[in-house]
Amino acid sequence: AYNKKKKETWGVCIFIVAIDLDEMTFTFTELLKSISISVCTFFQFLKEVDVNMDTVSTKVDSTVSRLKKKYDVLLALYHKFERTCGLIYLEQPSSEISAELSSVLVLKNYWITFLLAKGKVLQVEDDLVISFQLLLCVLDYFIKLSPPAMLKEPYKSAVTAVTVNGSARTPRRGQNRNTRTSKQIDTDTKVIEVLCKEHDCNLDEVKNVYFTSFIPFLNSIGIVASNGLPEVEVLSKQYDELYHNNKDIDARLFLDHDETLQPDVIACSQLERTPIKNNPDEELNVILPQTPVRAAMNNIQQLIMILNSATDKPSDTLIRYFNNCTVNPKDSILKRVESLGHIFKMKFAEAVGQGCAEIGSQRYKLGVRLYYRVMESMLKSVRQVLITFFFLSKLLNDNIFHTSLLACALEVVMATYGRSASQSDGTSAETDLSFPWILNVFDLKAFDFYKVIESFIKAEPSLTREMIKHLERCEHRIMESLAWQSGSPLFDLIKQSKEREGQTDQPEPASTLNVPLQHNHTAADLYLSPVRSPKKKASGPSLGASSTPDAQPGVTPQTQKPQKSTSLSLFYKKVYLLAYLRLHTLFFRLLSEHPDLEPLIWTLFQHTLQNEYELMRDRHLDQIMMCCMYGICKVKNVDLRFKIIVSAYKELPNTNQETFKRVLIREEQYDSIIVFYNLVFMQKLKTNILQYASNRPPTLSPIPHIPRSPYQFSNSPRRVPAGNNIYISPLKSPYKFSDGFQSPTKMTPRSRILVSIGESFGTSEKFQKINQMVCNSDCQLKRSAEVSTAPKPLKRLRFDIEGQDEADGSKHLPQESKFQQKLAEMTSTRTRMQKQKLNDGNDTSASEGK
């Protein structure tokens, strides 16, 4: 065991040095083989070796991250590939099928062809979706070359139909048939249609990959079918060259279930479990988590279904908004969408591969549909606040607003497609196309993009939980670092803020920290300059808000003092909140035994962000946080070393080791966070830090008011008012889209009464049982024991089909859908239950007072 550990340690050290020196003379798989260790174990061991912040460089971190993402995607695809082949081919086909067409040979041909195609077509190694679509193309190609006797239904019928329709198919057996090149490939789409339906994959997208990427790939490598299948040795030799050039993972070993590619059993065996039930005798329902591929396909199908009804051009409603503007923005909007489309398509092809340019066009088309859809929803809400069309015209003619809105729509689309296998643990996996890629494509400042995020989320109710969390994470990344990059408009805004009232004015005073954060700002609040309508005075909510008051200098009269920037004020409030939540999390892990230090650290942290904001330029919020924590502990004689701080920091969600390994010291010079603290942070804040050593430290900053995030919603079941063991829980198991929206794939608990919106309500027996539960509730029994008089019976829950028992007296219109009727009935029921609970409480109080 000792020698094995020593061997593994040497292997890890050699790997680290080879990466740092750019001297990888071996592949990653060869290294794993030589020290007899799996990918997962190697990564875990490397993490243990990196106990110091300078043991492993950011270059090694980056290489390991790329390898892990590639492995995760390959593992997910191979598992999907194995299961899919099991559904396509018979395990024991008839004896007339030659031995050379055995399942083992079939699998090997398919998988190596796919690996070669993936390596040749895609530049983005961890793009799960395009890789899977490419895999379906490979399956389609080989299924058409397979004897129908080998195939299960519905593939057998699909292949037979191709033959019947007269497609050029060569005989499958015998040595005298003609060879067939990929140029002669069938254009019949019956097989690909079956594959797409079976996997809930968008047919148009897969066909696009097939004709623009897969067929050119086949032609480029000159595959010729022999005995109905390409030669394995030829394919393997070409892949071998590709694998050795990349110096990474030999994915052919998945076919052998090689131990170096086996997943971490402990990590992969975590099952999602339902909440513990009241009855211990009931069996525990275990729901297997979705596979990464299935989850990705579901997310994409959901997005496409939402946007299928959306238009590629502005709707009639939007046109009416445009026509009412002082300057009609329609032409400029259409030109902007067209010009940005060319840029997007070009940059997408550069990032993914030139053969994937049309895939970029498809993604952009979806993004444009979402852009127009959200714009219309946003304008409806904005019009409720704006007094005149003067402001509306300014907003709709604002180039930055439109570019930001379109970028946000595209980020939703790109993130939906870009959910890779490594994101199943909830972490933010980086890809070449991940945020902030879209900002670079559109040359958009992160601070300007930030201003549209909250309005976008509010305006699009169909966003999935994952997409809301993704956009929130984008917002956090902007507040952490992206908005603080040199060239950001944020610094000009802060400078103007300080100049407005002299140096005493602050971006956001500390006194406002304990004031609740209001999440009622519209896009107009954050994008419009601080100017009131020249036609009439605004009598409604103030619109004095500007993200870039200096961008339009002619708007505000010089004799008038510039108004405060709402976007800057809101930004700082959110930064303070994020900063405190980060600090509190790290503090709880490290210094829970010294609770008196937290307000001191927070005061120093807040002071730095407010008064020494230049320290944030081209740096990260967490770097300042860790320095504040270290500085206060140092001056208070609490032993807390940076090594301990960064070890705990690494375990926090959404963190990157580069944050503490590579900190800007001065122009173009980077070093560890310790060097930054000594040479920069301490030099700037030494006088302030030393004040905390005295008995009269600086006035403490108030703790920010912690609101409920406008983007989050509860995971756990919520109890219906009035109790009675009735709970409402969000649906956890996604729908299988090929079945439509009839019923979820899995529903729990099986043995209890379950009503799912979207399914048929069936007979009245369910509701009679619910009524009985409510009437015989513990609440009623408890009240009868406490009160001497007979308790007032609870009203029965009435699910009135006619809708005659509405709490607000409203009636259903006959043309309303059953879903709308049932939703209204349930809302009415909840209102009655709340009133009943209130009445019962009053009755009880009155009885006790007698």
N, C-alpha and C positions, 0 to 999 in steps of 0.2 A: 504494500500500500504506500509505503514511504517513497519507494523508487518511482511508482506511478505518479504520485503527486509531484515529485521532483521533475519528472519527464514533462508533465503538463505545464509546470511553471516555466521550464526552459522554452517550451513551444510558444507560450504566450509572450515571453520576452523577445524571442526571435521575431514573432509577428509584429510586435510594437516597433522594434528597431527597423525592420524591413520597410514598414509603411513610412516611418519618419524619414528614412534615407532614400526613399523611392527605389529600393533595391529588392523588389519582390521577384525572386528567381524561381519561386514555386507558387502553385495555386493554393487557394484556401482549403480546398478539399484534400490536396496532398498533405498539407500540414495536419489537418484533422486525422487523416489516416495514420500518419507517422506517430502521433501521440495517443491514438485510440480514444478519441473523445468526440462527442456529438456537437452539433452547431450550438444548441441551447446551453449545454454544459460549458462550452468554451466561452460563450458570451457572459454567462454567470460568473465564471472564474475570472475573466478579465475585469469584471466589475469589482470583484473582491480585491484584485491586485491593485486597483486604482484607489487606494485608501488615501493617498495624498492628492492634492489638487494638481500637482505637477508631474505625477507619475505617467499619466497618459495624455498625450497632446490632443488638441482639438482636431488635428488632422486624422489621428487614429479614431477618435470619436466619430468623425464624419464617415470614415471608411466602414467602421463597424455598423453604423446606422444604416448605410446603404446595403451592406450584406444582409443585415437582419430583415430589412424590408423586402429584399429580393427573395430571401428564404421563405418568409411568411406568405408571399404571393404564390410562389412555386408550390409550397405545401398545400395551400388551399386549392389551387388548380389541380394538383395531382389527385387529391382526394375526390374532387368533383369528377375528374376524368375517369377514375376507377369505377366510381358508382355509376356514371353515365354509360360506360362500356358494358357494365353488367346489365343495364336496362336495354341495350341495343342487341347484344349478341347472345345466342344460345350457349349454355355452358357445355353441352355435349351435342354438337350438330350431327346430322346424319353421316354415316360412314362414307358417303360419296364425296364428302369434302376432303380434299387432300390435307395431309398432315402439315404441309407448309403454311396452311391457313389457320393454324391453331390460334387459340386466344392469346397465348403468350407472344407469338410473332405479331399478331394484330396490334396488341398493346404497344409493343416495342416500336413498330413502324409509326403508329399514330403519334406517340409521345415524342419521339426524336424529331419527326417532321415538325411538330408544334414548337419544340424548343428551338429548332433552326429558324422557323418562321418568326418567332418572337424576337430572337436575337438580331435577325436581319431587318425586320420591319420597324420594330420599336426602339426608340432611343431611351424612353422612360421605362426602366426595368420593373417598376412596381405599380404600373397601371393595371389594376386588376380587371377593370371592365373591358378595355380593348383587348387585353390578353385573353379573356374568356371568350369574347366574340371571335377572336382569331382561332381559338380552340374549336369552336362550333364549325368554323369554316373547314378546318382539318377533318373533323368528323364527317361533315357532309361529303367532302371529296372522297374519303375512303369508304363510306357507306355505299356510295354509288358504284364503287369498284368491287363490292363484296357480293358473293352469291346470295340470292334471296334465302336459300336454305339455311344460311348461317344466322339470319336476322329474326328478331322478335318483332311483334307488331308494336306500333304502327309503321315501323321502318320498312318491314318486308313489303307491305302494301304500297308504300311510297316508292320504293325501288322498282317494284313490279309495274307501277303506273308509268314510270319513266320509260320502261321497256315497251309497254303497250303503246305509248304515245309516239313511239318511233324514234326516240333519241338514239344517237349513235353510241351504242354500248357494245364493247367487244366481248367475245366468249370468255368465261372465267376459267375454263380448264383446257388442258391440251397445250402442246408446244407450238402449234402451227398458226396461232392467231396473230393478228397484227399488233404491234406495240402501239401504245397510245400516249401522246404527250399532253402536257397540261393545256396546250393551245386548243386541243380538241375536247376540252372538258365540257360536260353537260351544262347548259344554262338553265335547265329545269330547276325550279325552286321548291318542288314538293318536299324534298327531304329537309331542306333548311327551314321550311315552314314548320314541319313537325318538331324539329330541334328547338326552334324559338318558342313554340307553344309549350313544350315540355319544361322549359327553363325560364318561362316568363321573360323572355328576352325580346327586345324590339326588333321586328323583322327588317324594317327599313335600314336600321343601323347595321345589322349583321350583313345584309346584302351589300351595303356600302363598303364595309370592310372586305367582303369577299371579292368584289370586282375592282376596287381601287388599291388593295394591298395584297390580298392572298394570291390572286392569279398572277400579278406581276412577280411576286416572290417565286412561284412555281416556275415561271418562264426564266427567271434570272439564274436559277440553279440547275436548269435543264433536267428536271426529274422525268424519267421515262419509266412507265409501268412495265414490270416484268412479272408474269404470272398474276397480273392484276394488282400488284403492289410494287412500290419503288424498292430498290435494293437497300436493305438496312445498313449494309457496310458502307455504301456510298454516303448515305445520310449521316451516319455516325462519324465518318471521317471529317466531313465538313463541319459538323458540330464541335468535334474535338479541337479543331483549329480555332473556332470562335471562343470556346471555353478557355483555352490556354492564353489567348490574347487578353481576355478579361481577368485572368488570374483569380477567378472566384469559385463558384459552386458547380460541381459536375452534377447537373440535375438528372442525368441518365440513371444515377444510382437510386432514384426513387423507385424505379422498376424492380430493383433487387431488394427493396426495403432495407437499404444499407443502414447500419447502426449510426453512422455519422449524420444522417438526415432524419433520424427519428425525433419527433417532438418531445418536449418536456411533458411527461405523463401527468405530473402533479398540476402543471399549469393548464393542461388541456382537459382535465377531468372535472373542472369546476362546473357544476350544473346550476342552472338558474332554478331556484326553488320558490314555490308559492308560499305565502305567509302561513305561519303555524295555525292550524285550525283549532276550534274550540274542543272538538271531540278527539281525544288522543287515540281512540280505537280506529279512526279512519286512516286509510293508507295515505302516505305522503305523496302528493302529486309532484312529479319531477318533469320539468319541461326542458328538453335539450335545447341549448341555444342555437339560433340559426347559424348556418354555415356562412362564411364571409361572402361567398358568391351569391347565395340566396338573398342575403340581406341587401347586397348591392343591387341586385335585379329588382327587388321589391321597391327600394327607394327610387330607382329610376322610373319604374312603371308608374309609381304614384305621381311623380313629377310630370311625366308625359300625359297622364290622364287629366291632371289639373290644367295643363297648358294646351291640350287638344282643342278645347273650346275657345282658347284665346286667339287673337288675330295677330297677323304679322305687320299690320298697319294700325295707325291710330283709329279707335272706334268712333262712332258718331258722337258719343258723349264727349270724348276728348276733343273732337273737331269743334264742338260747340264752345268748349272752354277756350280753345285757340282763337276762335272767331271773336270772342268777347274781350280779348286782350288788346291793349293799346297798340302794341306791335304784334302782329300774328306770328307765332313762333313755329308754325307748321313746317315751312320750308327748311329752316335751319335745323329742326329736329330730324327730319328725314335725311338731310345731307350728312348730319353728324352720325346717324346710325349707319349710313352707307360707308362713310369713310373709316369709321372705327371698325366696321366689319372687315374691311380689307386688311387693316393692321392686325386684327385679332387672328384672322385666318393665317396670315403669314407667320406670326409669332408662334401660333399653335403648331404649325408644321415644323418650324425650326426646333421646337422643344420636344415634340413627340416623334417626328419622322416625316419626311416629305410625302410619303405615301398616305399620310393621314390628314392631308389638308382638307378633304371633304368632310371628314369627321368633325374638324374644327368648325366648318360651316354649319353643320347640323347643331352643334352645341350653341353657336352664336344665335341661330334662329330661335332656339328655345329661350335663350337669354333675352332676346328682343321682345318675345311674347310676354315674358314675365315683367319686363320693363314697362311696357304699355299698360299691362294689367295693374301693376302696383301704382303707376303714375295716376291712373284714373281713380283708384281707391284713395290715394293720398290727397288728391285735389278736392275730392268730396269732403274729406275731413277738414282740410285747410279752409275751404269756403265757409265753413261754419264759424270760423274765427275771424277771417279777414272781412273788412268792412267794404272795401272797394276793389274793383278789378285792377286798380293801379298796382297793388302789391302782387296780385296774381300774374299780371303781365311781366313784372320784374322777375318773379320766380321762374316763369316758363321761358324767359329769355336769358336765363343764367346758364352759361356754358358749364360751369363747374358743377352745378346742381344736376344737370342732365348726365354729364359724364360719370358722376358719382353714383347716380341711381342706376344707370346701365351697368356700371362695374359691379354694383351690389347684386343685381339680378344675375349677372354672369358668374359671380362668385358662388351663388347658391347652386347654379347649374353645374359648375366645375366641381364643387365640393360633393354634390350628389353623385357624380360619376367617379370622383376621385377617392371615395371611401375605400382605402386599401385594407388588406387582411390584418395589418398590424394595428388598425384602429379599433379592433374589437375590444380592446381593454380600456377604451375611453381616452387614450392619449391622442395627442395631436400629431399625426404622422406627416412628416414633410415629404412632398414630392416636388418635381420640377414645376408642376402646374399649381401648386398650393399657394395660398395667400402668403405674401403679397405679390404674387406673380401678376395678377390682373392690374395692380397699381402701376407696375413697371411697363406693362403693355400699353396702357392709356396715358402714361406719363402724368399720373394723378398723385397729388400729395396725400399722405395717409391722414393728416388732420382734416382735410376736406372730405375724404371718404367717411371718416368717423361720424360726420354730422348727419349722414343719411341713414345710418344703421338702425337706430331706435324707431324712426318713422317707418322704415321699410318693414320691420317686424310687426309693427302695429297695423300696417296697411294690408298685410297678406296673412289672413287667418289660416290658410291651408299649409303653412310651413310646418314641417315635421319637428318633433322635439330635437332631433339630431341637428337639423339645420339652424334652429334657434340657438342651440348651444354653440354651434360652429360660428355663427355671426357674433355671438357674445364673446367668444374667444378671439375673434378678429379685433373686436373693440378693445379687449384687454391688451392684445399685442401692440395696438396703436398707442394706448396709454402708457404701456411699459417702456417702449423704446422707439417705435416707428415715427411717432409724432415729434420726437425729440432729436431727429436727425438734422444735421446741418442743411439749411435750405428750406426747412419747414416754416410755414407761415405762423406757427405757434410763437416763435421767438419775437417776431415783429408785433404780434398782438400783445404779448406781455410787456414789451417795451412801450407801446402806446398806452397801455393800461397804467404803467408807472408814471409816464409823462403827463397823463391827463390831470392828476391831482398832485403832482410832485412825487417824490420818492416814498411818501407815506402811503400812497395807494398801493394795494396789493391785488394780484390776479383774483384771489378769492380769500378774504380775511378769515382768520382762524375762528372768529366769533360765529361764523355761519356753519361751522362743522356739525353742531348738534341740532341744526335745523333740518327737518326731513327733506330728502331729495325729491323734488316734484318731477314725475315722469309725464309731463303734459306738454312738452315742447314739440312744435310741429317743424317740418322741414323749413317752412318760411321763417320761423324764429331764428334758425341757425344759418340760413344762407342769405337772407336779405340784409341790405345795409340799413343803418339806423336812420330812417327817414319816414316821416308821416305823409299821408296822402295830401297832395296840394289842393284837392277839391273839397275835402271835408275832414274835420278832425275825427280821429278815431275815438269812439265812445266805448269800445269793447276792450278786451285784453291788450296790453301794450305789445307792440311789435318791434319795439326798439331793440334790435338784435343784429349783431353783425359778426361774421367770422372774419371778414376782410374789409374793415372800414376804409383802409387805405387803397383798396383796389379800385374804388370809384370815388375819387376825391371831389368830383364836382357835385356830388349829391348833397352833402352836408354843408350848409353855409359856413364860411370861415368865421363869422361872428358868433356862431353857436358852438358851445363846448361839445366835443364828441361824446356820444352816449356810450355807456358801458356795453361791452360785448357779451351777449348772452352765451354765445358758443364757448368763449373763453371761461366764463364763470361756471357753466355747466361742466365743461371739461375738467376744470380743477376740482370741482366737487366730486366728480366720479373718480379722478385720480387719487384724491385723498381717501375715498372709501376703499378703493382697490388696494392702496398702499397699506391702510390699517388692517384690512382683512389678511393680507399676506403676512404682515408683521405679527399679527395675533396668532396665526397658524404656526409660524416658525418659533415664536416665543413660547407657545404652549409645549412644543417639543423639547425645548432646550432650557427654559428658565422658569418653569412652572413653580419652582420652589422659591422664586424671588418675585412675587407678584408686584411689589412696589417699584420694580424697574421698568415695567411696561409703559406707564405714562411718561417716564423720563425719555425712554427710547423714542416713543411716538412724538414727543415734543421736539426732539432734535430732528427727527425724520421730517416732520411737517415744516419746521423752520427752514430746513435745507431746500425742500421743494418750493417754498414760498419766496425765500430771500436769496438763495444761492442756486437758482434754477439753472445757471450756466453749467453746473456740475453734471446736469443731465444730458448735455449736448453730446450726441453720438454715444450715449451710454444707456444703461438699463436701470429701471426703477429698483430692481432687486439688488443691484450693486450698492446703491445708496443705503438701502435697508440693512444689508449685512454690515456695512461700515458703521452705521449708527448703532447697531446692536453691539458690535465689538468695542466701539469708542466708549459707550456708557459703562459697559462691564469693566473696561480697563480703568476708568476713573473711579469706579465704585469698588475696585479691588475684588471683583468676582471673576474667578478663573474660567474664562471661556475663550478658547483659541479658535482661530479661523479654520483650522482643520476640522474641528467639531462642528462649526457653523456650516461649512460647505457639505459635510457628510450628511447633516440633517436636511440641508437645502436640496440635495440631490434626490431625496425621497419625496419631495413635494410634487404635486401634479403640475404638468405643463411647465417644467423647468428644463433648461439646457445647460450642459456642463460648460459650454463656451462662456456663459454668463460670468463665471468666476475664474475661468482659466485664461480668458482673453479680454482684458479691460483696457480701454483707451487710456494711456498715460499722457501723452502729448501727441501732436500731429504725426500720424502714420506710425506711431510706436505703441505697441500693446504689450501687456504683461499680466501677471496674476493679480487677483484682488488685493493681496497683501501689499504688493508694490504700489498699487493705486492708493491704498489707504495711507501708506507712509509718505509718498511723494506728492499726492494731490489732495486727498480728502482731509487729512490731518492738518496740512499746511493751511488750508482754507478755513477750517472750523476749529482750530486749536483753542482760540480764546473762548469760543462759545462752549466747547466741550468741558473745559476746565471749570466753568461756572457750576457744573453739576456736582463738583467735588465739595463745594461750600455748603454751609447749613442753610443758605438762602438761594436755592437754585432758581432758574428762570421760571416765569409763570407757565404753568402747564397748559398745553393745548387741549381743548375738549376732545373727547372721543367722538369720531363721526357718527352721526345717526345711522344705524344699520337698517335700511329699508328692505322690504321683500323685493327681490329682483323682479322687474317687469317682464323678464324673459323666462322665468322659471315657474314650473307648476309642480304640484305635489305628486310624488310617486306612489305613496301609500294610500290605501283605501280611506275615504272620508266617511264618517258616520253621518247618516241622514239625521237632521234635527228631530228631536223627540226620541232618539235612540232606537230601541226595539230591535237591536241586532240587524239593522239594515244598513248596508254600506254601498258606496259608489266607488268603483275603482277604475282607473284608466285601463283601456285595453292594451295588454302587453304583447299578445301574439299577433303578428301582422297577418294580413289577408293574403291568401294565395290568389294572385291576380288573374290567373287563367280561369279561376272559378267565378270571377266577378266579385261583387260585394255582397254575396249571399250570406256567408258565415265565416267567422274566423277559422284559421287552421286548427287552433287548439283553444279550448275554453275550460277554465277551472273556476270553482270546484265542480266536479262532475256530479257529486252526490247531493248538492244543495240546489236550492231554487235559483235559477239564473235567467235574467232577462237581458238580452243583448239588443241594443238599438241596431237596426239593420236587418234583423231576422223577423220572420213571421211571428206575430204575437200568439197565434194558436188559440187554444181553448181558454175558457175562463178559469180552469182549475188552478192554474198557477196563482192567479190573483186572489182567488178564494183562500188559498193557503197563506198568502202574504197577509191578507186581512186578518186571518185567524192568528197569525204570529203577532200582529200589532195589537189585537184585542187582548191577547193573553200575555202581554209583555211583563217583564220584571218591574217596569216602572209602575204599572197599574197595581201590581201586588204590593209593592213597597208603600204606595200611597194608601192603600186600604188598611195596612197595618198601622200607619201613623195617624190617620184621621178617623175619628169615631163615626162620622157620618158616611153614608154610602158614597163611594167615589163616583164622580161623573164619568160615565163610560166614554172611551175614545170613539170618535167617529170612524166608521169603516173607510178604508181607502177605496175610492170609487174610480175605476178606470172607465169613464163614461165614453162609450163609442160615439155617441151622438154629439158629445162636446157641450151638453146642456148644463154642466155643473161647474163652469169656469169661475174662478175666484174673482176675476175682474169683470165678469158679466159678458165677456166677448164670446162670439160664436165662430166656429170654423166655417170658412167658405168651402162650398162643395168641391171646388177644383183643387183644393190643397192636397198635397200628397199624404199618404198614410204616415210617412216618417214625420212630417211637420205636425200632423194631428197628434201623434203619440208624444212628440217632444213637448207640445203645448200642454197635453194632458198631464205629463209628468211634472212640468213646472207648476201647473195648477195644484196638483196633489201636494207638492212640497210646500206651497204657500199655505194651503189649508192646514197641513201638519204644524207649521210654525205658529199659525194663529191658535190652533187647538192647544199647543203646548203653553202658549201665553195665557190663554183662558184658564187652563187647568191650574197653572201656577197661581193665578189670581184667586181662583176658588179655594185652593189649598191655604193661601195666606189668610183669606177671610175666615176660613173654618178655624185656623189656629188662633186667630185673634178673638174668637168668641169666648 
